[in-house]
Amino acid sequence: MPQDTIGYVYAATVFLGGIAGFIQAGSHASLVSGLSLGFLMYQAASRVSQNPRDVGSAFGVSMVLLLLMGYRYSLTGKYMPAGFVSLLSLVMTLRYGSVLFSKKQQQQ
């Protein structure tokens, strides 16, 4: 069974980014959102690892992160962390979205 290694790495990046945001800036919002969304992404990556076509939750989490961090990047213009996470989230959204799109095409 294939592992969603990229999804697990993405989840760890989000999780650790939340901890780093708290340590560096004392941001409780970074801590809560990083831990929560990192955990949700870990769960989603586990589902994708069990069934590579089950990407709905992974797509949703990556889309939420793309929107949140993309908005934050538009406000601050800072690449780290908002721009970096936005870029990662865009890649992951496209990755999981392509699977969703191909799945819908096969159903028609």
Stockholm file with secondary structure:
# STOCKHOLM 1.0

chainA/1-108         MPQDTIGYVYAATVFLGGIAGFIQAGSHASLVSGLSLGFLMYQAASRVSQNPRDVGSAFGVSMVLLLLMGYRYSLTGKYMPAGFVSLLSLVMTLRYGSVLFSKKQQQQ
#=GR chainA/1-108 SS CCCCHHHHHHHHHHHHHHHHHHHHHCCHHHHHHHHHHHHHHHHHHHHHHHCTTCCHHHHHHHHHHHHHHHHHHHHHCCIIIIIHHHHHHHHHHHHHHHHHHHHHHHHC
#=GC SS_cons         CCCCHHHHHHHHHHHHHHHHHHHHHCCHHHHHHHHHHHHHHHHHHHHHHHCTTCCHHHHHHHHHHHHHHHHHHHHHCCIIIIIHHHHHHHHHHHHHHHHHHHHHHHHC
//
